[in-house]
Amino acid sequence: MLNRSNHCKGGNLGATTQNPHRRTGDPMARFDSLPAPVRRWMAKAALPWSPASCRRLWTRARRAGASVDEALVVLDQAERRALERETERRAA
């Protein structure tokens, strides 16, 4: 039998130790409004990322003069750091 309380808490996060957050509004509309390279990056990401987090990283990199490829590297670096934190949490 499905434990609804655990199911709703974790949703589709898999085995991540990240805290789930309740979002308001239309998450698909926020995703659809992202630039295409960011949407493609999110589709391949190892962790669940919010459109807001990705947009913030992307916008900051692009405003600093980063090319599309350089901005994608910024997203990769952020994910690498998040995965390192995830590993540390699991080890603790």
PDB file of N, CA, C and O in Angstrom:
ATOM      1  N   MET A   1       0.840  -1.183   0.000  1.00  0.00           N
ATOM      2  CA  MET A   1       0.000   0.000   0.000  1.00  0.00           C
ATOM      3  C   MET A   1       0.881   1.241   0.000  1.00  0.00           C
ATOM      4  O   MET A   1       1.910   1.276   0.674  1.00  0.00           O
ATOM      5  N   LEU A   2       0.489   2.234  -0.736  1.00  0.00           N
ATOM      6  CA  LEU A   2       1.241   3.485  -0.870  1.00  0.00           C
ATOM      7  C   LEU A   2       1.054   4.341   0.368  1.00  0.00           C
ATOM      8  O   LEU A   2      -0.075   4.618   0.773  1.00  0.00           O
ATOM      9  N   ASN A   3       2.147   4.757   0.964  1.00  0.00           N
ATOM     10  CA  ASN A   3       2.096   5.655   2.114  1.00  0.00           C
ATOM     11  C   ASN A   3       1.952   7.071   1.582  1.00  0.00           C
ATOM     12  O   ASN A   3       2.924   7.655   1.101  1.00  0.00           O
ATOM     13  N   ARG A   4       0.763   7.621   1.662  1.00  0.00           N
ATOM     14  CA  ARG A   4       0.476   8.931   1.075  1.00  0.00           C
ATOM     15  C   ARG A   4       1.326  10.042   1.678  1.00  0.00           C
ATOM     16  O   ARG A   4       1.767  10.935   0.954  1.00  0.00           O
ATOM     17  N   SER A   5       1.566  10.008   2.993  1.00  0.00           N
ATOM     18  CA  SER A   5       2.321  11.106   3.600  1.00  0.00           C
ATOM     19  C   SER A   5       3.737  11.158   3.055  1.00  0.00           C
ATOM     20  O   SER A   5       4.235  12.244   2.757  1.00  0.00           O
ATOM     21  N   ASN A   6       4.400  10.019   2.915  1.00  0.00           N
ATOM     22  CA  ASN A   6       5.750  10.012   2.351  1.00  0.00           C
ATOM     23  C   ASN A   6       5.730  10.312   0.865  1.00  0.00           C
ATOM     24  O   ASN A   6       6.616  10.993   0.348  1.00  0.00           O
ATOM     25  N   HIS A   7       4.712   9.801   0.177  1.00  0.00           N
ATOM     26  CA  HIS A   7       4.612  10.028  -1.262  1.00  0.00           C
ATOM     27  C   HIS A   7       4.461  11.513  -1.562  1.00  0.00           C
ATOM     28  O   HIS A   7       5.128  12.032  -2.457  1.00  0.00           O
ATOM     29  N   CYS A   8       3.609  12.190  -0.842  1.00  0.00           N
ATOM     30  CA  CYS A   8       3.377  13.613  -1.094  1.00  0.00           C
ATOM     31  C   CYS A   8       4.569  14.460  -0.689  1.00  0.00           C
ATOM     32  O   CYS A   8       4.867  15.468  -1.329  1.00  0.00           O
ATOM     33  N   LYS A   9       5.249  14.055   0.372  1.00  0.00           N
ATOM     34  CA  LYS A   9       6.406  14.818   0.821  1.00  0.00           C
ATOM     35  C   LYS A   9       7.509  14.799  -0.216  1.00  0.00           C
ATOM     36  O   LYS A   9       8.061  15.847  -0.551  1.00  0.00           O
ATOM     37  N   GLY A  10       7.840  13.625  -0.729  1.00  0.00           N
ATOM     38  CA  GLY A  10       8.973  13.497  -1.630  1.00  0.00           C
ATOM     39  C   GLY A  10       8.627  13.673  -3.086  1.00  0.00           C
ATOM     40  O   GLY A  10       9.480  14.055  -3.886  1.00  0.00           O
ATOM     41  N   GLY A  11       7.393  13.401  -3.442  1.00  0.00           N
ATOM     42  CA  GLY A  11       7.001  13.533  -4.838  1.00  0.00           C
ATOM     43  C   GLY A  11       7.879  12.720  -5.758  1.00  0.00           C
ATOM     44  O   GLY A  11       8.049  11.518  -5.556  1.00  0.00           O
ATOM     45  N   ASN A  12       8.433  13.354  -6.755  1.00  0.00           N
ATOM     46  CA  ASN A  12       9.238  12.686  -7.759  1.00  0.00           C
ATOM     47  C   ASN A  12      10.716  13.017  -7.570  1.00  0.00           C
ATOM     48  O   ASN A  12      11.442  13.192  -8.549  1.00  0.00           O
ATOM     49  N   LEU A  13      11.165  13.104  -6.327  1.00  0.00           N
ATOM     50  CA  LEU A  13      12.544  13.486  -6.063  1.00  0.00           C
ATOM     51  C   LEU A  13      13.492  12.297  -6.025  1.00  0.00           C
ATOM     52  O   LEU A  13      14.706  12.487  -5.944  1.00  0.00           O
ATOM     53  N   GLY A  14      12.975  11.086  -6.081  1.00  0.00           N
ATOM     54  CA  GLY A  14      13.859   9.936  -6.019  1.00  0.00           C
ATOM     55  C   GLY A  14      14.488   9.829  -4.643  1.00  0.00           C
ATOM     56  O   GLY A  14      13.805   9.979  -3.630  1.00  0.00           O
ATOM     57  N   ALA A  15      15.788   9.570  -4.602  1.00  0.00           N
ATOM     58  CA  ALA A  15      16.484   9.366  -3.337  1.00  0.00           C
ATOM     59  C   ALA A  15      17.198  10.614  -2.850  1.00  0.00           C
ATOM     60  O   ALA A  15      18.065  10.510  -1.982  1.00  0.00           O
ATOM     61  N   THR A  16      16.879  11.767  -3.360  1.00  0.00           N
ATOM     62  CA  THR A  16      17.564  12.989  -2.961  1.00  0.00           C
ATOM     63  C   THR A  16      17.250  13.347  -1.512  1.00  0.00           C
ATOM     64  O   THR A  16      16.173  13.032  -1.005  1.00  0.00           O
ATOM     65  N   THR A  17      18.188  13.997  -0.859  1.00  0.00           N
ATOM     66  CA  THR A  17      17.972  14.440   0.520  1.00  0.00           C
ATOM     67  C   THR A  17      17.501  15.882   0.568  1.00  0.00           C
ATOM     68  O   THR A  17      17.354  16.447   1.652  1.00  0.00           O
ATOM     69  N   GLN A  18      17.263  16.481  -0.578  1.00  0.00           N
ATOM     70  CA  GLN A  18      16.808  17.870  -0.616  1.00  0.00           C
ATOM     71  C   GLN A  18      15.407  17.982  -0.039  1.00  0.00           C
ATOM     72  O   GLN A  18      14.594  17.067  -0.172  1.00  0.00           O
ATOM     73  N   ASN A  19      15.135  19.107   0.601  1.00  0.00           N
ATOM     74  CA  ASN A  19      13.808  19.354   1.158  1.00  0.00           C
ATOM     75  C   ASN A  19      12.848  19.753   0.049  1.00  0.00           C
ATOM     76  O   ASN A  19      13.163  20.628  -0.758  1.00  0.00           O
ATOM     77  N   PRO A  20      11.678  19.120   0.000  1.00  0.00           N
ATOM     78  CA  PRO A  20      10.693  19.532  -0.999  1.00  0.00           C
ATOM     79  C   PRO A  20      10.077  20.871  -0.608  1.00  0.00           C
ATOM     80  O   PRO A  20       9.948  21.174   0.578  1.00  0.00           O
ATOM     81  N   HIS A  21       9.704  21.657  -1.584  1.00  0.00           N
ATOM     82  CA  HIS A  21       9.097  22.961  -1.354  1.00  0.00           C
ATOM     83  C   HIS A  21       7.764  23.014  -2.073  1.00  0.00           C
ATOM     84  O   HIS A  21       7.631  22.537  -3.200  1.00  0.00           O
ATOM     85  N   ARG A  22       6.790  23.592  -1.419  1.00  0.00           N
ATOM     86  CA  ARG A  22       5.488  23.779  -2.062  1.00  0.00           C
ATOM     87  C   ARG A  22       5.571  25.023  -2.936  1.00  0.00           C
ATOM     88  O   ARG A  22       5.976  26.088  -2.468  1.00  0.00           O
ATOM     89  N   ARG A  23       5.196  24.896  -4.180  1.00  0.00           N
ATOM     90  CA  ARG A  23       5.265  26.001  -5.126  1.00  0.00           C
ATOM     91  C   ARG A  23       3.859  26.510  -5.426  1.00  0.00           C
ATOM     92  O   ARG A  23       2.882  25.766  -5.340  1.00  0.00           O
ATOM     93  N   THR A  24       3.777  27.773  -5.773  1.00  0.00           N
ATOM     94  CA  THR A  24       2.497  28.336  -6.186  1.00  0.00           C
ATOM     95  C   THR A  24       2.574  28.675  -7.668  1.00  0.00           C
ATOM     96  O   THR A  24       3.662  28.846  -8.218  1.00  0.00           O
ATOM     97  N   GLY A  25       1.441  28.768  -8.295  1.00  0.00           N
ATOM     98  CA  GLY A  25       1.416  29.108  -9.713  1.00  0.00           C
ATOM     99  C   GLY A  25       1.536  27.877 -10.593  1.00  0.00           C
ATOM    100  O   GLY A  25       1.351  26.749 -10.136  1.00  0.00           O
ATOM    101  N   ASP A  26       1.840  28.101 -11.836  1.00  0.00           N
ATOM    102  CA  ASP A  26       1.917  27.038 -12.835  1.00  0.00           C
ATOM    103  C   ASP A  26       3.373  26.685 -13.107  1.00  0.00           C
ATOM    104  O   ASP A  26       4.057  27.419 -13.820  1.00  0.00           O
ATOM    105  N   PRO A  27       3.866  25.566 -12.552  1.00  0.00           N
ATOM    106  CA  PRO A  27       5.275  25.219 -12.740  1.00  0.00           C
ATOM    107  C   PRO A  27       5.639  24.953 -14.204  1.00  0.00           C
ATOM    108  O   PRO A  27       6.765  25.228 -14.618  1.00  0.00           O
ATOM    109  N   MET A  28       4.706  24.427 -14.981  1.00  0.00           N
ATOM    110  CA  MET A  28       5.016  24.160 -16.391  1.00  0.00           C
ATOM    111  C   MET A  28       5.162  25.458 -17.175  1.00  0.00           C
ATOM    112  O   MET A  28       5.996  25.547 -18.076  1.00  0.00           O
ATOM    113  N   ALA A  29       4.366  26.456 -16.844  1.00  0.00           N
ATOM    114  CA  ALA A  29       4.491  27.753 -17.521  1.00  0.00           C
ATOM    115  C   ALA A  29       5.841  28.380 -17.204  1.00  0.00           C
ATOM    116  O   ALA A  29       6.473  28.975 -18.077  1.00  0.00           O
ATOM    117  N   ARG A  30       6.284  28.247 -15.953  1.00  0.00           N
ATOM    118  CA  ARG A  30       7.604  28.785 -15.590  1.00  0.00           C
ATOM    119  C   ARG A  30       8.700  28.037 -16.343  1.00  0.00           C
ATOM    120  O   ARG A  30       9.655  28.650 -16.819  1.00  0.00           O
ATOM    121  N   PHE A  31       8.567  26.718 -16.452  1.00  0.00           N
ATOM    122  CA  PHE A  31       9.540  25.922 -17.194  1.00  0.00           C
ATOM    123  C   PHE A  31       9.529  26.323 -18.669  1.00  0.00           C
ATOM    124  O   PHE A  31      10.584  26.540 -19.265  1.00  0.00           O
ATOM    125  N   ASP A  32       8.347  26.420 -19.248  1.00  0.00           N
ATOM    126  CA  ASP A  32       8.220  26.751 -20.671  1.00  0.00           C
ATOM    127  C   ASP A  32       8.763  28.130 -21.007  1.00  0.00           C
ATOM    128  O   ASP A  32       9.158  28.380 -22.146  1.00  0.00           O
ATOM    129  N   SER A  33       8.787  29.031 -20.027  1.00  0.00           N
ATOM    130  CA  SER A  33       9.273  30.385 -20.290  1.00  0.00           C
ATOM    131  C   SER A  33      10.801  30.489 -20.249  1.00  0.00           C
ATOM    132  O   SER A  33      11.358  31.536 -20.579  1.00  0.00           O
ATOM    133  N   LEU A  34      11.472  29.422 -19.850  1.00  0.00           N
ATOM    134  CA  LEU A  34      12.940  29.438 -19.815  1.00  0.00           C
ATOM    135  C   LEU A  34      13.511  29.407 -21.227  1.00  0.00           C
ATOM    136  O   LEU A  34      12.857  28.915 -22.147  1.00  0.00           O
ATOM    137  N   PRO A  35      14.724  29.926 -21.411  1.00  0.00           N
ATOM    138  CA  PRO A  35      15.388  29.795 -22.712  1.00  0.00           C
ATOM    139  C   PRO A  35      15.586  28.307 -23.050  1.00  0.00           C
ATOM    140  O   PRO A  35      15.783  27.485 -22.156  1.00  0.00           O
ATOM    141  N   ALA A  36      15.532  27.980 -24.316  1.00  0.00           N
ATOM    142  CA  ALA A  36      15.640  26.585 -24.757  1.00  0.00           C
ATOM    143  C   ALA A  36      16.882  25.874 -24.217  1.00  0.00           C
ATOM    144  O   ALA A  36      16.766  24.723 -23.797  1.00  0.00           O
ATOM    145  N   PRO A  37      18.069  26.499 -24.204  1.00  0.00           N
ATOM    146  CA  PRO A  37      19.236  25.783 -23.665  1.00  0.00           C
ATOM    147  C   PRO A  37      19.069  25.403 -22.190  1.00  0.00           C
ATOM    148  O   PRO A  37      19.556  24.358 -21.760  1.00  0.00           O
ATOM    149  N   VAL A  38      18.391  26.237 -21.428  1.00  0.00           N
ATOM    150  CA  VAL A  38      18.175  25.934 -20.008  1.00  0.00           C
ATOM    151  C   VAL A  38      17.185  24.781 -19.869  1.00  0.00           C
ATOM    152  O   VAL A  38      17.377  23.905 -19.026  1.00  0.00           O
ATOM    153  N   ARG A  39      16.132  24.768 -20.680  1.00  0.00           N
ATOM    154  CA  ARG A  39      15.165  23.661 -20.633  1.00  0.00           C
ATOM    155  C   ARG A  39      15.845  22.344 -20.985  1.00  0.00           C
ATOM    156  O   ARG A  39      15.592  21.322 -20.347  1.00  0.00           O
ATOM    157  N   ARG A  40      16.707  22.366 -21.996  1.00  0.00           N
ATOM    158  CA  ARG A  40      17.426  21.132 -22.363  1.00  0.00           C
ATOM    159  C   ARG A  40      18.346  20.692 -21.227  1.00  0.00           C
ATOM    160  O   ARG A  40      18.445  19.503 -20.923  1.00  0.00           O
ATOM    161  N   TRP A  41      19.019  21.664 -20.601  1.00  0.00           N
ATOM    162  CA  TRP A  41      19.918  21.342 -19.492  1.00  0.00           C
ATOM    163  C   TRP A  41      19.129  20.711 -18.346  1.00  0.00           C
ATOM    164  O   TRP A  41      19.554  19.704 -17.781  1.00  0.00           O
ATOM    165  N   MET A  42      17.980  21.302 -18.001  1.00  0.00           N
ATOM    166  CA  MET A  42      17.163  20.779 -16.906  1.00  0.00           C
ATOM    167  C   MET A  42      16.680  19.361 -17.192  1.00  0.00           C
ATOM    168  O   MET A  42      16.578  18.543 -16.278  1.00  0.00           O
ATOM    169  N   ALA A  43      16.385  19.070 -18.446  1.00  0.00           N
ATOM    170  CA  ALA A  43      15.901  17.738 -18.811  1.00  0.00           C
ATOM    171  C   ALA A  43      16.964  16.672 -18.574  1.00  0.00           C
ATOM    172  O   ALA A  43      16.631  15.506 -18.357  1.00  0.00           O
ATOM    173  N   LYS A  44      18.229  17.052 -18.611  1.00  0.00           N
ATOM    174  CA  LYS A  44      19.325  16.097 -18.429  1.00  0.00           C
ATOM    175  C   LYS A  44      19.952  16.175 -17.038  1.00  0.00           C
ATOM    176  O   LYS A  44      20.845  15.389 -16.723  1.00  0.00           O
ATOM    177  N   ALA A  45      19.501  17.103 -16.208  1.00  0.00           N
ATOM    178  CA  ALA A  45      20.116  17.321 -14.895  1.00  0.00           C
ATOM    179  C   ALA A  45      19.977  16.087 -14.009  1.00  0.00           C
ATOM    180  O   ALA A  45      18.993  15.352 -14.087  1.00  0.00           O
ATOM    181  N   ALA A  46      20.977  15.881 -13.171  1.00  0.00           N
ATOM    182  CA  ALA A  46      20.975  14.740 -12.260  1.00  0.00           C
ATOM    183  C   ALA A  46      20.069  14.974 -11.053  1.00  0.00           C
ATOM    184  O   ALA A  46      19.577  14.017 -10.456  1.00  0.00           O
ATOM    185  N   LEU A  47      19.847  16.225 -10.692  1.00  0.00           N
ATOM    186  CA  LEU A  47      19.006  16.578  -9.550  1.00  0.00           C
ATOM    187  C   LEU A  47      17.787  17.361 -10.026  1.00  0.00           C
ATOM    188  O   LEU A  47      17.809  17.951 -11.106  1.00  0.00           O
ATOM    189  N   PRO A  48      16.727  17.366  -9.225  1.00  0.00           N
ATOM    190  CA  PRO A  48      15.555  18.178  -9.585  1.00  0.00           C
ATOM    191  C   PRO A  48      15.831  19.653  -9.321  1.00  0.00           C
ATOM    192  O   PRO A  48      16.077  20.043  -8.180  1.00  0.00           O
ATOM    193  N   TRP A  49      15.793  20.463 -10.352  1.00  0.00           N
ATOM    194  CA  TRP A  49      16.053  21.904 -10.239  1.00  0.00           C
ATOM    195  C   TRP A  49      14.767  22.661 -10.482  1.00  0.00           C
ATOM    196  O   TRP A  49      13.946  22.258 -11.306  1.00  0.00           O
ATOM    197  N   SER A  50      14.591  23.757  -9.767  1.00  0.00           N
ATOM    198  CA  SER A  50      13.419  24.599 -10.011  1.00  0.00           C
ATOM    199  C   SER A  50      13.724  25.536 -11.178  1.00  0.00           C
ATOM    200  O   SER A  50      14.873  25.934 -11.375  1.00  0.00           O
ATOM    201  N   PRO A  51      12.704  25.886 -11.944  1.00  0.00           N
ATOM    202  CA  PRO A  51      12.915  26.873 -13.008  1.00  0.00           C
ATOM    203  C   PRO A  51      13.472  28.186 -12.464  1.00  0.00           C
ATOM    204  O   PRO A  51      14.284  28.836 -13.123  1.00  0.00           O
ATOM    205  N   ALA A  52      13.039  28.579 -11.261  1.00  0.00           N
ATOM    206  CA  ALA A  52      13.517  29.842 -10.680  1.00  0.00           C
ATOM    207  C   ALA A  52      15.017  29.788 -10.413  1.00  0.00           C
ATOM    208  O   ALA A  52      15.729  30.750 -10.698  1.00  0.00           O
ATOM    209  N   SER A  53      15.505  28.674  -9.869  1.00  0.00           N
ATOM    210  CA  SER A  53      16.943  28.542  -9.596  1.00  0.00           C
ATOM    211  C   SER A  53      17.750  28.589 -10.883  1.00  0.00           C
ATOM    212  O   SER A  53      18.773  29.268 -10.965  1.00  0.00           O
ATOM    213  N   CYS A  54      17.281  27.863 -11.880  1.00  0.00           N
ATOM    214  CA  CYS A  54      18.005  27.833 -13.155  1.00  0.00           C
ATOM    215  C   CYS A  54      17.980  29.198 -13.829  1.00  0.00           C
ATOM    216  O   CYS A  54      18.990  29.648 -14.370  1.00  0.00           O
ATOM    217  N   ARG A  55      16.821  29.855 -13.794  1.00  0.00           N
ATOM    218  CA  ARG A  55      16.727  31.183 -14.405  1.00  0.00           C
ATOM    219  C   ARG A  55      17.667  32.154 -13.703  1.00  0.00           C
ATOM    220  O   ARG A  55      18.318  32.963 -14.364  1.00  0.00           O
ATOM    221  N   ARG A  56      17.749  32.090 -12.379  1.00  0.00           N
ATOM    222  CA  ARG A  56      18.619  32.988 -11.617  1.00  0.00           C
ATOM    223  C   ARG A  56      20.087  32.780 -12.004  1.00  0.00           C
ATOM    224  O   ARG A  56      20.804  33.749 -12.257  1.00  0.00           O
ATOM    225  N   LEU A  57      20.536  31.524 -12.051  1.00  0.00           N
ATOM    226  CA  LEU A  57      21.918  31.229 -12.437  1.00  0.00           C
ATOM    227  C   LEU A  57      22.194  31.666 -13.876  1.00  0.00           C
ATOM    228  O   LEU A  57      23.224  32.277 -14.160  1.00  0.00           O
ATOM    229  N   TRP A  58      21.277  31.352 -14.766  1.00  0.00           N
ATOM    230  CA  TRP A  58      21.415  31.677 -16.183  1.00  0.00           C
ATOM    231  C   TRP A  58      21.496  33.192 -16.395  1.00  0.00           C
ATOM    232  O   TRP A  58      22.380  33.689 -17.093  1.00  0.00           O
ATOM    233  N   THR A  59      20.557  33.911 -15.780  1.00  0.00           N
ATOM    234  CA  THR A  59      20.497  35.364 -15.949  1.00  0.00           C
ATOM    235  C   THR A  59      21.749  36.028 -15.397  1.00  0.00           C
ATOM    236  O   THR A  59      22.309  36.929 -16.022  1.00  0.00           O
ATOM    237  N   ARG A  60      22.188  35.582 -14.224  1.00  0.00           N
ATOM    238  CA  ARG A  60      23.390  36.157 -13.624  1.00  0.00           C
ATOM    239  C   ARG A  60      24.604  35.946 -14.534  1.00  0.00           C
ATOM    240  O   ARG A  60      25.398  36.865 -14.735  1.00  0.00           O
ATOM    241  N   ALA A  61      24.743  34.746 -15.077  1.00  0.00           N
ATOM    242  CA  ALA A  61      25.880  34.453 -15.959  1.00  0.00           C
ATOM    243  C   ALA A  61      25.806  35.270 -17.249  1.00  0.00           C
ATOM    244  O   ALA A  61      26.812  35.827 -17.687  1.00  0.00           O
ATOM    245  N   ARG A  62      24.640  35.343 -17.848  1.00  0.00           N
ATOM    246  CA  ARG A  62      24.491  36.075 -19.112  1.00  0.00           C
ATOM    247  C   ARG A  62      24.707  37.577 -18.914  1.00  0.00           C
ATOM    248  O   ARG A  62      25.311  38.235 -19.762  1.00  0.00           O
ATOM    249  N   ARG A  63      24.216  38.118 -17.798  1.00  0.00           N
ATOM    250  CA  ARG A  63      24.430  39.547 -17.519  1.00  0.00           C
ATOM    251  C   ARG A  63      25.902  39.860 -17.291  1.00  0.00           C
ATOM    252  O   ARG A  63      26.358  40.974 -17.548  1.00  0.00           O
ATOM    253  N   ALA A  64      26.639  38.864 -16.806  1.00  0.00           N
ATOM    254  CA  ALA A  64      28.075  39.047 -16.581  1.00  0.00           C
ATOM    255  C   ALA A  64      28.863  38.906 -17.878  1.00  0.00           C
ATOM    256  O   ALA A  64      30.087  39.033 -17.881  1.00  0.00           O
ATOM    257  N   GLY A  65      28.161  38.644 -18.981  1.00  0.00           N
ATOM    258  CA  GLY A  65      28.812  38.568 -20.281  1.00  0.00           C
ATOM    259  C   GLY A  65      29.122  37.167 -20.763  1.00  0.00           C
ATOM    260  O   GLY A  65      29.819  36.999 -21.763  1.00  0.00           O
ATOM    261  N   ALA A  66      28.616  36.153 -20.070  1.00  0.00           N
ATOM    262  CA  ALA A  66      28.877  34.772 -20.470  1.00  0.00           C
ATOM    263  C   ALA A  66      28.118  34.436 -21.756  1.00  0.00           C
ATOM    264  O   ALA A  66      26.993  34.886 -21.971  1.00  0.00           O
ATOM    265  N   SER A  67      28.763  33.637 -22.598  1.00  0.00           N
ATOM    266  CA  SER A  67      28.087  33.115 -23.788  1.00  0.00           C
ATOM    267  C   SER A  67      27.095  32.044 -23.340  1.00  0.00           C
ATOM    268  O   SER A  67      27.047  31.694 -22.161  1.00  0.00           O
ATOM    269  N   VAL A  68      26.311  31.530 -24.269  1.00  0.00           N
ATOM    270  CA  VAL A  68      25.369  30.461 -23.954  1.00  0.00           C
ATOM    271  C   VAL A  68      26.124  29.263 -23.385  1.00  0.00           C
ATOM    272  O   VAL A  68      25.730  28.709 -22.359  1.00  0.00           O
ATOM    273  N   ASP A  69      27.206  28.864 -24.048  1.00  0.00           N
ATOM    274  CA  ASP A  69      27.982  27.714 -23.572  1.00  0.00           C
ATOM    275  C   ASP A  69      28.585  27.971 -22.197  1.00  0.00           C
ATOM    276  O   ASP A  69      28.612  27.076 -21.353  1.00  0.00           O
ATOM    277  N   GLU A  70      29.064  29.178 -21.970  1.00  0.00           N
ATOM    278  CA  GLU A  70      29.639  29.517 -20.664  1.00  0.00           C
ATOM    279  C   GLU A  70      28.568  29.524 -19.574  1.00  0.00           C
ATOM    280  O   GLU A  70      28.829  29.119 -18.441  1.00  0.00           O
ATOM    281  N   ALA A  71      27.376  29.981 -19.911  1.00  0.00           N
ATOM    282  CA  ALA A  71      26.282  29.974 -18.938  1.00  0.00           C
ATOM    283  C   ALA A  71      25.870  28.541 -18.599  1.00  0.00           C
ATOM    284  O   ALA A  71      25.507  28.249 -17.459  1.00  0.00           O
ATOM    285  N   LEU A  72      25.927  27.658 -19.583  1.00  0.00           N
ATOM    286  CA  LEU A  72      25.630  26.248 -19.314  1.00  0.00           C
ATOM    287  C   LEU A  72      26.690  25.630 -18.407  1.00  0.00           C
ATOM    288  O   LEU A  72      26.382  24.763 -17.589  1.00  0.00           O
ATOM    289  N   VAL A  73      27.930  26.070 -18.549  1.00  0.00           N
ATOM    290  CA  VAL A  73      28.998  25.606 -17.653  1.00  0.00           C
ATOM    291  C   VAL A  73      28.698  26.055 -16.221  1.00  0.00           C
ATOM    292  O   VAL A  73      28.944  25.310 -15.273  1.00  0.00           O
ATOM    293  N   VAL A  74      28.171  27.263 -16.065  1.00  0.00           N
ATOM    294  CA  VAL A  74      27.787  27.755 -14.733  1.00  0.00           C
ATOM    295  C   VAL A  74      26.730  26.831 -14.123  1.00  0.00           C
ATOM    296  O   VAL A  74      26.811  26.496 -12.941  1.00  0.00           O
ATOM    297  N   LEU A  75      25.747  26.419 -14.915  1.00  0.00           N
ATOM    298  CA  LEU A  75      24.733  25.482 -14.428  1.00  0.00           C
ATOM    299  C   LEU A  75      25.369  24.144 -14.056  1.00  0.00           C
ATOM    300  O   LEU A  75      25.027  23.559 -13.028  1.00  0.00           O
ATOM    301  N   ASP A  76      26.289  23.659 -14.883  1.00  0.00           N
ATOM    302  CA  ASP A  76      26.991  22.406 -14.579  1.00  0.00           C
ATOM    303  C   ASP A  76      27.764  22.511 -13.266  1.00  0.00           C
ATOM    304  O   ASP A  76      27.752  21.580 -12.460  1.00  0.00           O
ATOM    305  N   GLN A  77      28.429  23.632 -13.053  1.00  0.00           N
ATOM    306  CA  GLN A  77      29.202  23.830 -11.825  1.00  0.00           C
ATOM    307  C   GLN A  77      28.284  23.876 -10.604  1.00  0.00           C
ATOM    308  O   GLN A  77      28.614  23.325  -9.553  1.00  0.00           O
ATOM    309  N   ALA A  78      27.144  24.527 -10.742  1.00  0.00           N
ATOM    310  CA  ALA A  78      26.186  24.586  -9.634  1.00  0.00           C
ATOM    311  C   ALA A  78      25.676  23.188  -9.305  1.00  0.00           C
ATOM    312  O   ALA A  78      25.511  22.840  -8.135  1.00  0.00           O
ATOM    313  N   GLU A  79      25.428  22.393 -10.332  1.00  0.00           N
ATOM    314  CA  GLU A  79      24.957  21.034 -10.083  1.00  0.00           C
ATOM    315  C   GLU A  79      26.051  20.195  -9.437  1.00  0.00           C
ATOM    316  O   GLU A  79      25.772  19.397  -8.542  1.00  0.00           O
ATOM    317  N   ARG A  80      27.272  20.365  -9.875  1.00  0.00           N
ATOM    318  CA  ARG A  80      28.385  19.625  -9.276  1.00  0.00           C
ATOM    319  C   ARG A  80      28.480  19.939  -7.777  1.00  0.00           C
ATOM    320  O   ARG A  80      28.654  19.035  -6.960  1.00  0.00           O
ATOM    321  N   ARG A  81      28.365  21.221  -7.425  1.00  0.00           N
ATOM    322  CA  ARG A  81      28.400  21.611  -6.005  1.00  0.00           C
ATOM    323  C   ARG A  81      27.215  21.004  -5.244  1.00  0.00           C
ATOM    324  O   ARG A  81      27.377  20.535  -4.117  1.00  0.00           O
ATOM    325  N   ALA A  82      26.040  21.014  -5.851  1.00  0.00           N
ATOM    326  CA  ALA A  82      24.854  20.443  -5.202  1.00  0.00           C
ATOM    327  C   ALA A  82      25.022  18.940  -4.996  1.00  0.00           C
ATOM    328  O   ALA A  82      24.629  18.409  -3.957  1.00  0.00           O
ATOM    329  N   LEU A  83      25.600  18.259  -5.970  1.00  0.00           N
ATOM    330  CA  LEU A  83      25.842  16.822  -5.830  1.00  0.00           C
ATOM    331  C   LEU A  83      26.858  16.542  -4.729  1.00  0.00           C
ATOM    332  O   LEU A  83      26.732  15.553  -4.006  1.00  0.00           O
ATOM    333  N   GLU A  84      27.856  17.397  -4.597  1.00  0.00           N
ATOM    334  CA  GLU A  84      28.833  17.239  -3.514  1.00  0.00           C
ATOM    335  C   GLU A  84      28.151  17.399  -2.158  1.00  0.00           C
ATOM    336  O   GLU A  84      28.413  16.626  -1.236  1.00  0.00           O
ATOM    337  N   ARG A  85      27.276  18.399  -2.034  1.00  0.00           N
ATOM    338  CA  ARG A  85      26.531  18.587  -0.781  1.00  0.00           C
ATOM    339  C   ARG A  85      25.642  17.378  -0.504  1.00  0.00           C
ATOM    340  O   ARG A  85      25.529  16.930   0.636  1.00  0.00           O
ATOM    341  N   GLU A  86      25.018  16.859  -1.547  1.00  0.00           N
ATOM    342  CA  GLU A  86      24.149  15.689  -1.425  1.00  0.00           C
ATOM    343  C   GLU A  86      24.948  14.499  -0.897  1.00  0.00           C
ATOM    344  O   GLU A  86      24.479  13.776  -0.018  1.00  0.00           O
ATOM    345  N   THR A  87      26.135  14.298  -1.423  1.00  0.00           N
ATOM    346  CA  THR A  87      26.996  13.198  -0.990  1.00  0.00           C
ATOM    347  C   THR A  87      27.393  13.376   0.472  1.00  0.00           C
ATOM    348  O   THR A  87      27.398  12.413   1.239  1.00  0.00           O
ATOM    349  N   GLU A  88      27.726  14.604   0.857  1.00  0.00           N
ATOM    350  CA  GLU A  88      28.095  14.883   2.248  1.00  0.00           C
ATOM    351  C   GLU A  88      26.928  14.606   3.187  1.00  0.00           C
ATOM    352  O   GLU A  88      27.132  14.057   4.269  1.00  0.00           O
ATOM    353  N   ARG A  89      25.720  14.970   2.802  1.00  0.00           N
ATOM    354  CA  ARG A  89      24.538  14.732   3.643  1.00  0.00           C
ATOM    355  C   ARG A  89      24.293  13.245   3.827  1.00  0.00           C
ATOM    356  O   ARG A  89      23.949  12.801   4.922  1.00  0.00           O
ATOM    357  N   ARG A  90      24.467  12.486   2.776  1.00  0.00           N
ATOM    358  CA  ARG A  90      24.229  11.040   2.868  1.00  0.00           C
ATOM    359  C   ARG A  90      25.285  10.363   3.725  1.00  0.00           C
ATOM    360  O   ARG A  90      24.999   9.373   4.398  1.00  0.00           O
ATOM    361  N   ALA A  91      26.505  10.888   3.704  1.00  0.00           N
ATOM    362  CA  ALA A  91      27.587  10.298   4.483  1.00  0.00           C
ATOM    363  C   ALA A  91      27.427  10.608   5.972  1.00  0.00           C
ATOM    364  O   ALA A  91      27.924   9.867   6.820  1.00  0.00           O
ATOM    365  N   ALA A  92      26.738  11.695   6.285  1.00  0.00           N
ATOM    366  CA  ALA A  92      26.595  12.105   7.699  1.00  0.00           C
ATOM    367  C   ALA A  92      25.569  11.280   8.441  1.00  0.00           C
ATOM    368  O   ALA A  92      25.338  11.504   9.629  1.00  0.00           O
TER     369      ALA A  92
END
